[in-house]
């Protein structure tokens, strides 16, 4: 995923998307979550597992707001 795709993610994502963001397999991501070693907060709603996007982006050193290109495009509109 490029920076623009990352900052366009919704506020929370499913485990396969979070795994893709971090360059992990889906299986590895679920295993890290299961054993409590996933590096960001995890929301569990029954069987549903969601990962907040902002901490993922912070982990990658990316601001969660739009980048300079996005801000320029919006300013022109």
C-alpha positions, 0 to 999 in steps of 0.5 A: 500500500502506498501512503495515499492508500494508507491515509484513506483507510477507514477509522478501523480495519479488519485483520486481513487489511491490518496484516497487509498494512504491516506486511504480514500474512493473515495467519500471522496477524491472527496468531499475534492477536490471539497470543496478545502480541499484536502491536496496536490496540485491538477491538473485539466485538464478539467474534468480530475483530477490528484494528484502529487505523490511527495506531497502525499509521503511527506505528509506521511513522505516518500521520493519519491526516491527509498528506501535502498532495491531498491538502493541495488538491482539496485547497484547489477545490 
